[in-house]
Amino acid sequence: QVQVVESGGGLVQPGGSLRLSCAASVRLFNIYSMGWYRQAPEKERELVATITGGGSTNYGDSVKGRFTISRDNAKNMVYLQMNSLKPEDTALYYCNADGRRVYRNANYWGRGTQVTVSS
């Protein structure tokens, strides 16, 4: 059974930093596009960042220049370094493993980790 597990969330002051981690128990991790998404109360889930197995990245407009996504294919891990955090970054952050390029139904989500930016 595939598991996607996030960690690293917490409470941080505006301007601070956090690093989120995600572990995905999938075979052939390098074929999965990995992503971070977030959802604030009463808002739609939105893209934060994605990274392909080859390392190509894509960011949501609101986090460009502040957040960095990376992955370690040897460890089945993906990370999100978040700098210059703002109160509007407060949300539940979800990790996604998308292998549908190869496996039709291979799209997995974690349960999320809470990030709260507040003074």
N, C-alpha and C positions, 0 to 999 in steps of 0.2 A: 504494500500500500504506500502510495506516494505521500510524503509529508513535506510541507513547506512551512518553515518556522522562522518568524521574525524575532529580533531582540534588539535592545539598545535604546528604546524609547525612554522618555522621562520628562521632567520639568526643567526648563532652561530659561534664563533671562534673555530678553531681546538683545541681539548682537552676539549671542553665544553660539556654540557649536555642539553638534551631536553626530555620532556615527551609528547608523543602523546596520545590522547584519541580517542576512537571510541564508538559511541552510535548506537545500532542496535535495531530498532523497530520491533522485531520479537517475536512471541509467543514461549514459551518453549525455551528460550534462552539457557538453559543448554544443549540442545541436539545439539547445533551448535558448530562445530569447528570454532574458530575464528583465523584469521591470518592477518599478516602485510606483504605486498609485496611492492617493490619499482621499479621505472623505471627511469633511467637517460636518458638524451637526446641521441638518436641514439643507445640505448642499449635495450636488451630484459628485460621484467619484470622479477624480480627475487624474490625468497622467502627470507623474512627476518626472520619471526618467526611465529609459530602456537601454539595454545593451545586448548586442548580438553575441553569439559565441566567438565571433572573430574580433569583437571589441568595438564595433561601431555603436555610437551612442546617439541618443535623442533626448531632448529635455523639454519640459513644459516651459512656456514663456515666463511664467512667474518665478521660476527657480534658476533660470540661466545665469551663469556667472557666480552663483552662490553654492549650488549643490554639484557634487561629482559622484557619478555612479562608476563602480568598478566590479570586477569579478575575478575569482580564482578558480579556474576550471579544474585544477588538481584537487581542490577541497570541496567542490560543489557549493561554493559560497558566492554571494553577491553582497555588495556594500553600498551604502549611500552616506557620503560625507556631506553634512549640512553645516554651512557656515553663514554668518551674518543673519541669524534667524530672526524672524519677525513674528509678531502676534498672529498674523494671518496665516502663518505656517502651521498653526495649531490644528491637528487633525489626527485621525487614525490612519496609520500608514500600513499599506498592504504590499506584500511581495507576491509577484506573479511569475510562474514558470510556463512559458508557452512553447510547446514542441509541435504545434500543428503543422509546421512546415514538413514534418516527417511522419508524425503520428496523428491521425485525424482527430482524436478526442483528447489529446494530451494538453490540457490547459488547467493549471492548478493554482490555487490561491492559499495563502496563509490566513490566519485569523486576525492579524494586525497587531501593531504596537503603537501605543498612544504617545504622541509628541505634543507637549504643551509649552507654549512660549509665553511667559508672563513674568512681570516684575513683582 
